[in-house]
Amino acid sequence: MSRSFGYPPSFIWRQAPRQSPALVIFLGVLLSLFASPATAMAESEQNVSGSDKPYTLERSVEQGLRANPRIKAARSEVRKAESSTKEKRSAFLPSLTAQASSKDIHSFSTTGAGATDEDYVDQRMDTLSLRLTQTLFQGFTGLNSYQKAKLRTELMRARKNREKMSLIRDIQTAFLELLKAQEDVASLQDSIRRLEVSVKQANSFYQQEVVPYARVLQAEVDLANAHQKLSRAENKVNTQREQLRSLLNLPQGVEPSYKGNLEGFTYEFHRDLQDCLDAAYEDKPGLEAARRSLDVAREELDIRKGSFAPKIEVSGSLIHRNTDYDEPGERFGREYDRDQKNNYASVQIQATWPLFQGGSRYYQHQGAKREIRRLEHRLRATRNQVRAQVRSNYFSLREARSRMSSARAT
């Protein structure tokens, strides 16, 4: 049964006769340029560390998508953006504020012949209030902020998809490079055994004066070169194993095993160059992220425009006030209790329009416009880079196919 890891149906790994190792490795890199990530993975956060089950290419990709810190960080960015969207949405709702205060007033001296203002005689005032405030208009800043937050969530999702595709490519490349290095080691070990026999034969022929001593020296040089190549191939095996350990986020205490061979991999790829370019332009996460960044910048410009508009709010309050005077009041020569308890409500409409702030809003608006132009240029540059990558890899694939055909013919 085949498995495509989210690649298009035209690219499927299958068991088949031996193919070119370089071509197999190259294909994993090519398809990541324009394939859209569609692998449905569990969101489990635990690592697969203690299992003795060997890691196939498929299982390696699954483990990487589950446990790699790059993917975990991308998921956290998406959740953070989703929380920010909900925060901006709450700006459409009214705010409710409760307030309590207690104030003591002590008068030190009073001069003048008139009646004393009761606000300035010795007293204690306790106040409780509830205030409900709703913004009616703010230059559509609230709406644009909400739209910007939604677009930023989509941007974070696009970046997460880009990180997934990059990780899949890295894992597949490292896995196939490991298999190639292991085959190189096996091939070089066979070569060394043959060369050791050749050295013995050359020495035997030299002893019999059949060949010159130069033949013996050449055989020894060939054997030494093969040992050097074997050492490099073994180092490549160790390097790729450590690379895979890092990509799969496996602990250092466990030595994983990897199962697979290049003879078991083949491909089906029937797209022409234009199909590859169209798929890359439509689905490549890097381009999608660039487009979302541009949309976010345009919403930011609308927010800056809204800062020039007035802000209109309506508010309503319920207030309870208890005033306790230290001394009783006096009227017509008679004292009376002037302590009061008041319960009342108020409604207020307020418009605020900052007319001048030193030019800060103007320069913020200009900065937002320049950011849009910067991102437009960056999007074009990314598109050009994608086109160059797809064309270059497509031509390399065609050249590899030609070399395979030539090798089979010989």
PLY file of the C-alpha trace (Angstrom):
ply
format ascii 1.0
element vertex 410
property float x
property float y
property float z
element edge 409
property int vertex1
property int vertex2
end_header
0.00 0.00 0.00
1.43 3.37 -0.96
1.52 6.51 1.10
2.15 9.97 -0.34
2.63 12.18 2.77
0.32 14.86 1.46
1.88 15.00 -2.00
-0.22 15.06 -5.19
-1.53 11.73 -6.57
1.03 11.96 -9.36
3.87 11.35 -6.90
3.66 8.04 -5.01
6.39 5.93 -3.42
6.12 2.24 -4.32
8.07 -0.94 -4.06
9.82 -1.59 -7.37
13.15 -2.55 -8.90
16.22 -0.48 -8.09
16.31 3.17 -9.21
18.97 5.88 -9.12
19.72 6.91 -5.48
20.42 10.51 -6.49
17.13 10.75 -8.36
15.14 9.34 -5.43
16.71 11.84 -3.01
16.22 14.68 -5.44
12.50 14.00 -5.87
11.79 14.49 -2.17
13.28 17.99 -2.40
11.51 18.86 -5.66
7.99 18.04 -4.52
8.27 20.15 -1.36
8.47 23.25 -3.56
4.89 23.08 -4.77
2.99 20.41 -2.86
0.43 21.46 -0.27
0.64 19.81 3.16
-2.26 17.39 3.63
-0.89 14.92 6.14
-3.45 14.40 8.91
-1.44 13.93 12.09
-2.46 13.49 15.74
-1.72 16.44 17.99
-0.06 14.32 20.65
2.86 16.06 22.35
4.71 12.97 23.56
7.86 11.57 21.93
8.20 8.04 20.63
11.41 7.02 22.39
11.29 3.57 23.93
9.89 1.54 21.05
12.09 -1.06 19.36
10.07 -0.77 16.18
12.36 0.47 13.39
11.70 3.81 11.77
10.56 3.62 8.17
10.34 6.75 6.03
6.62 6.99 6.75
7.00 6.56 10.50
9.89 9.03 10.59
7.72 11.71 9.00
4.89 10.99 11.45
7.23 11.17 14.45
8.77 14.44 13.23
5.40 16.11 12.71
4.31 14.97 16.16
7.38 15.79 18.22
9.65 18.28 16.44
9.95 21.56 18.42
9.63 23.60 15.23
6.11 22.24 14.71
5.21 22.70 18.38
6.32 26.33 18.23
4.27 26.88 15.07
1.18 25.39 16.73
1.66 27.72 19.70
1.87 30.71 17.34
-1.46 29.71 15.78
-3.14 29.38 19.19
-1.72 32.75 20.24
-3.13 34.37 17.10
-6.52 32.76 17.71
-6.58 34.21 21.24
-5.70 37.64 19.84
-8.63 37.38 17.40
-11.03 36.68 20.25
-9.58 39.61 22.18
-10.19 42.00 19.26
-13.74 40.65 18.87
-14.49 41.59 22.47
-14.02 45.28 21.55
-17.49 45.21 19.93
-19.10 44.49 23.31
-19.74 47.07 26.05
-17.48 47.33 29.06
-18.79 47.16 32.63
-16.80 48.85 35.41
-17.39 48.72 39.17
-15.86 51.35 41.41
-15.78 51.98 45.17
-14.27 54.94 46.97
-14.10 56.42 50.44
-13.10 60.04 51.12
-12.50 61.92 54.40
-12.50 65.74 54.49
-11.14 67.70 57.49
-11.40 71.48 57.46
-8.60 73.41 59.22
-10.01 76.93 59.00
-12.87 78.85 57.52
-12.91 82.60 56.86
-15.68 84.79 55.49
-19.15 85.84 56.55
-21.17 83.75 54.12
-22.58 80.27 54.56
-20.07 77.42 54.52
-20.09 75.17 51.46
-21.02 71.74 52.72
-18.54 70.14 50.30
-15.69 71.51 52.42
-16.79 70.82 55.98
-15.66 67.78 57.96
-17.27 64.71 56.48
-16.82 61.16 55.21
-18.14 60.17 51.78
-18.51 56.54 50.60
-19.41 55.91 46.95
-20.30 52.75 44.99
-20.91 52.89 41.25
-21.46 50.69 38.18
-20.61 52.13 34.76
-21.57 50.58 31.39
-19.74 52.02 28.36
-20.28 51.25 24.66
-18.20 52.67 21.81
-20.49 53.79 18.99
-17.92 54.96 16.45
-14.14 54.99 16.24
-13.42 55.34 12.54
-13.95 51.57 11.99
-10.75 50.98 13.93
-12.34 48.19 15.96
-13.61 46.39 12.85
-10.29 46.74 11.06
-8.40 45.53 14.13
-10.62 42.44 14.23
-10.09 41.79 10.52
-6.35 42.20 10.98
-6.34 39.68 13.84
-8.24 37.15 11.69
-5.78 37.61 8.85
-2.88 37.21 11.25
-4.35 33.88 12.39
-4.45 32.75 8.77
-0.87 33.97 8.39
0.24 31.87 11.35
-1.52 28.83 9.89
0.26 29.39 6.58
3.59 29.63 8.39
2.82 26.44 10.27
2.09 24.68 6.97
5.34 26.04 5.58
7.18 24.68 8.60
5.50 21.29 8.10
6.56 21.12 4.47
10.09 22.17 5.34
10.29 19.52 8.06
8.92 16.78 5.76
11.50 17.70 3.16
14.33 17.69 5.72
13.28 14.31 7.14
12.88 12.67 3.75
16.20 14.07 2.52
18.05 12.95 5.65
16.41 9.50 5.57
17.25 8.89 1.92
20.76 10.25 2.39
21.18 7.77 5.25
20.07 4.88 3.06
22.42 6.02 0.30
25.32 6.31 2.75
24.61 2.82 4.10
24.63 1.41 0.58
27.86 3.28 -0.10
29.39 1.64 2.98
28.28 -1.82 1.85
29.55 -1.20 -1.68
32.91 0.11 -0.46
33.34 -2.83 1.89
32.87 -5.16 -1.10
35.34 -3.08 -3.08
37.90 -3.29 -0.27
37.60 -7.05 -0.15
38.18 -7.23 -3.89
41.09 -4.80 -3.71
42.71 -6.78 -0.91
42.61 -9.81 -3.19
44.03 -7.69 -6.00
46.93 -6.59 -3.79
47.71 -10.21 -2.94
47.52 -11.16 -6.61
49.75 -8.28 -7.61
52.34 -9.29 -5.00
52.14 -12.89 -6.19
52.59 -11.90 -9.83
55.46 -9.59 -8.85
57.17 -12.41 -6.98
56.87 -14.47 -10.13
58.22 -11.50 -12.12
55.05 -11.44 -14.24
54.17 -7.77 -13.52
56.33 -4.80 -12.48
56.38 -3.51 -8.92
54.42 -0.46 -10.10
51.37 -2.73 -10.40
51.72 -3.63 -6.72
52.01 0.03 -5.75
48.93 0.93 -7.81
46.90 -1.83 -6.15
47.96 -0.60 -2.69
47.05 2.98 -3.62
43.63 1.86 -4.83
43.10 -0.02 -1.57
44.12 3.01 0.51
41.76 5.25 -1.47
38.92 2.81 -0.91
39.60 2.83 2.86
39.44 6.64 2.83
36.15 6.59 0.94
34.79 4.02 3.39
35.76 6.25 6.31
33.94 9.19 4.75
30.88 7.05 4.02
30.76 5.75 7.61
31.03 9.31 8.87
28.16 10.25 6.57
26.05 7.46 8.07
26.71 8.74 11.61
26.04 12.32 10.56
22.70 11.47 8.94
21.63 9.38 11.92
22.26 12.32 14.24
20.46 14.62 11.84
17.43 12.33 11.90
17.59 12.08 15.69
17.38 15.86 15.87
14.57 16.14 13.31
12.52 13.44 15.06
13.32 14.90 18.51
14.49 11.54 19.86
16.32 11.32 23.22
20.04 10.67 23.34
19.66 7.59 25.51
18.01 5.51 22.78
19.66 4.38 19.55
16.91 4.15 16.92
17.05 1.84 13.93
15.94 2.81 10.46
14.40 0.44 7.95
14.41 0.88 4.20
16.50 0.56 1.09
16.77 2.57 -2.07
15.82 -0.42 -4.20
12.35 -0.33 -2.65
11.61 3.23 -3.74
10.35 4.38 -7.10
8.16 7.21 -8.24
5.39 8.25 -10.54
5.68 11.83 -11.68
3.94 12.92 -14.87
3.56 16.68 -14.50
5.00 19.05 -17.04
6.84 22.22 -16.11
3.78 24.48 -16.28
1.78 22.16 -14.00
4.62 22.30 -11.48
4.72 26.10 -11.61
0.93 26.39 -11.25
0.93 24.04 -8.26
3.77 25.97 -6.62
2.09 29.37 -7.14
-1.18 28.07 -5.70
-0.12 25.84 -2.82
3.40 26.70 -1.70
3.12 27.75 1.97
5.85 30.38 1.58
3.83 32.25 -1.04
0.64 31.88 0.99
2.38 33.34 4.04
3.65 36.28 1.96
0.14 36.98 0.66
-1.32 36.87 4.16
1.38 39.25 5.42
0.37 41.71 2.71
-3.30 41.44 3.71
-2.40 42.12 7.35
-0.44 45.22 6.31
-3.43 46.55 4.34
-5.68 46.17 7.38
-3.07 48.01 9.43
-3.28 50.91 6.96
-7.06 51.05 7.46
-6.52 51.14 11.22
-4.16 54.09 10.83
-6.75 55.88 8.72
-9.32 55.35 11.47
-7.11 57.15 13.99
-7.98 60.46 12.24
-11.72 60.03 13.03
-13.50 61.05 16.24
-14.44 58.56 18.93
-18.04 58.52 20.18
-19.06 56.67 23.35
-22.26 56.33 25.32
-22.19 55.38 28.99
-24.66 54.82 31.78
-23.95 54.78 35.54
-25.70 53.66 38.72
-24.31 55.39 41.80
-24.86 55.00 45.54
-23.32 57.70 47.78
-23.33 57.86 51.57
-22.23 61.21 53.11
-21.62 61.37 56.89
-20.91 64.88 58.30
-19.03 65.24 61.59
-21.18 68.17 62.76
-24.93 68.68 62.35
-26.21 71.49 60.19
-27.79 74.67 61.54
-30.72 76.57 60.03
-32.68 79.42 61.61
-30.93 78.74 64.88
-31.89 75.10 64.98
-29.66 72.08 64.34
-30.59 69.31 61.91
-29.05 66.08 60.66
-27.56 66.74 57.25
-26.19 63.20 56.58
-27.36 61.90 53.22
-27.70 58.67 51.28
-28.17 59.19 47.54
-28.99 56.65 44.79
-29.06 58.00 41.24
-28.41 57.14 37.60
-26.74 59.07 34.82
-26.42 58.72 31.03
-23.67 60.39 29.03
-22.71 60.67 25.37
-19.14 61.75 24.78
-17.28 62.60 21.54
-13.50 62.85 21.52
-11.54 64.07 18.51
-7.79 64.58 18.85
-7.10 67.28 16.26
-3.32 67.49 16.53
-0.74 65.17 18.05
2.50 66.51 16.66
2.16 64.62 13.37
2.47 61.14 14.93
-0.68 59.78 13.28
0.39 61.08 9.87
3.79 59.40 10.08
2.21 56.16 11.30
-0.08 56.27 8.27
2.87 56.86 5.94
4.80 54.02 7.57
1.87 51.63 7.01
1.77 52.58 3.29
5.50 51.96 2.91
5.16 48.60 4.66
2.57 47.58 2.05
4.95 48.52 -0.77
7.76 46.58 0.91
5.63 43.45 1.22
4.45 43.75 -2.38
8.08 43.76 -3.55
8.85 40.87 -1.23
5.93 38.86 -2.61
7.18 39.37 -6.16
10.69 38.36 -5.10
9.35 35.21 -3.42
7.35 34.34 -6.52
10.45 34.78 -8.71
12.46 32.61 -6.32
9.82 29.87 -6.42
9.78 29.95 -10.21
13.58 29.67 -10.36
13.61 26.80 -7.86
10.90 24.82 -9.64
12.48 25.28 -13.07
15.95 24.41 -11.81
14.78 21.27 -10.03
12.56 20.25 -12.93
15.49 20.44 -15.34
17.66 18.52 -12.88
14.98 15.84 -12.70
14.86 15.59 -16.48
18.66 15.31 -16.60
18.60 12.55 -13.95
16.02 10.62 -15.96
18.27 10.89 -19.01
21.23 9.52 -17.05
19.10 6.62 -15.79
18.07 5.76 -19.34
21.69 5.84 -20.47
22.77 3.65 -17.56
20.09 1.06 -18.36
21.07 1.05 -22.02
24.67 0.20 -21.16
0 1
1 2
2 3
3 4
4 5
5 6
6 7
7 8
8 9
9 10
10 11
11 12
12 13
13 14
14 15
15 16
16 17
17 18
18 19
19 20
20 21
21 22
22 23
23 24
24 25
25 26
26 27
27 28
28 29
29 30
30 31
31 32
32 33
33 34
34 35
35 36
36 37
37 38
38 39
39 40
40 41
41 42
42 43
43 44
44 45
45 46
46 47
47 48
48 49
49 50
50 51
51 52
52 53
53 54
54 55
55 56
56 57
57 58
58 59
59 60
60 61
61 62
62 63
63 64
64 65
65 66
66 67
67 68
68 69
69 70
70 71
71 72
72 73
73 74
74 75
75 76
76 77
77 78
78 79
79 80
80 81
81 82
82 83
83 84
84 85
85 86
86 87
87 88
88 89
89 90
90 91
91 92
92 93
93 94
94 95
95 96
96 97
97 98
98 99
99 100
100 101
101 102
102 103
103 104
104 105
105 106
106 107
107 108
108 109
109 110
110 111
111 112
112 113
113 114
114 115
115 116
116 117
117 118
118 119
119 120
120 121
121 122
122 123
123 124
124 125
125 126
126 127
127 128
128 129
129 130
130 131
131 132
132 133
133 134
134 135
135 136
136 137
137 138
138 139
139 140
140 141
141 142
142 143
143 144
144 145
145 146
146 147
147 148
148 149
149 150
150 151
151 152
152 153
153 154
154 155
155 156
156 157
157 158
158 159
159 160
160 161
161 162
162 163
163 164
164 165
165 166
166 167
167 168
168 169
169 170
170 171
171 172
172 173
173 174
174 175
175 176
176 177
177 178
178 179
179 180
180 181
181 182
182 183
183 184
184 185
185 186
186 187
187 188
188 189
189 190
190 191
191 192
192 193
193 194
194 195
195 196
196 197
197 198
198 199
199 200
200 201
201 202
202 203
203 204
204 205
205 206
206 207
207 208
208 209
209 210
210 211
211 212
212 213
213 214
214 215
215 216
216 217
217 218
218 219
219 220
220 221
221 222
222 223
223 224
224 225
225 226
226 227
227 228
228 229
229 230
230 231
231 232
232 233
233 234
234 235
235 236
236 237
237 238
238 239
239 240
240 241
241 242
242 243
243 244
244 245
245 246
246 247
247 248
248 249
249 250
250 251
251 252
252 253
253 254
254 255
255 256
256 257
257 258
258 259
259 260
260 261
261 262
262 263
263 264
264 265
265 266
266 267
267 268
268 269
269 270
270 271
271 272
272 273
273 274
274 275
275 276
276 277
277 278
278 279
279 280
280 281
281 282
282 283
283 284
284 285
285 286
286 287
287 288
288 289
289 290
290 291
291 292
292 293
293 294
294 295
295 296
296 297
297 298
298 299
299 300
300 301
301 302
302 303
303 304
304 305
305 306
306 307
307 308
308 309
309 310
310 311
311 312
312 313
313 314
314 315
315 316
316 317
317 318
318 319
319 320
320 321
321 322
322 323
323 324
324 325
325 326
326 327
327 328
328 329
329 330
330 331
331 332
332 333
333 334
334 335
335 336
336 337
337 338
338 339
339 340
340 341
341 342
342 343
343 344
344 345
345 346
346 347
347 348
348 349
349 350
350 351
351 352
352 353
353 354
354 355
355 356
356 357
357 358
358 359
359 360
360 361
361 362
362 363
363 364
364 365
365 366
366 367
367 368
368 369
369 370
370 371
371 372
372 373
373 374
374 375
375 376
376 377
377 378
378 379
379 380
380 381
381 382
382 383
383 384
384 385
385 386
386 387
387 388
388 389
389 390
390 391
391 392
392 393
393 394
394 395
395 396
396 397
397 398
398 399
399 400
400 401
401 402
402 403
403 404
404 405
405 406
406 407
407 408
408 409
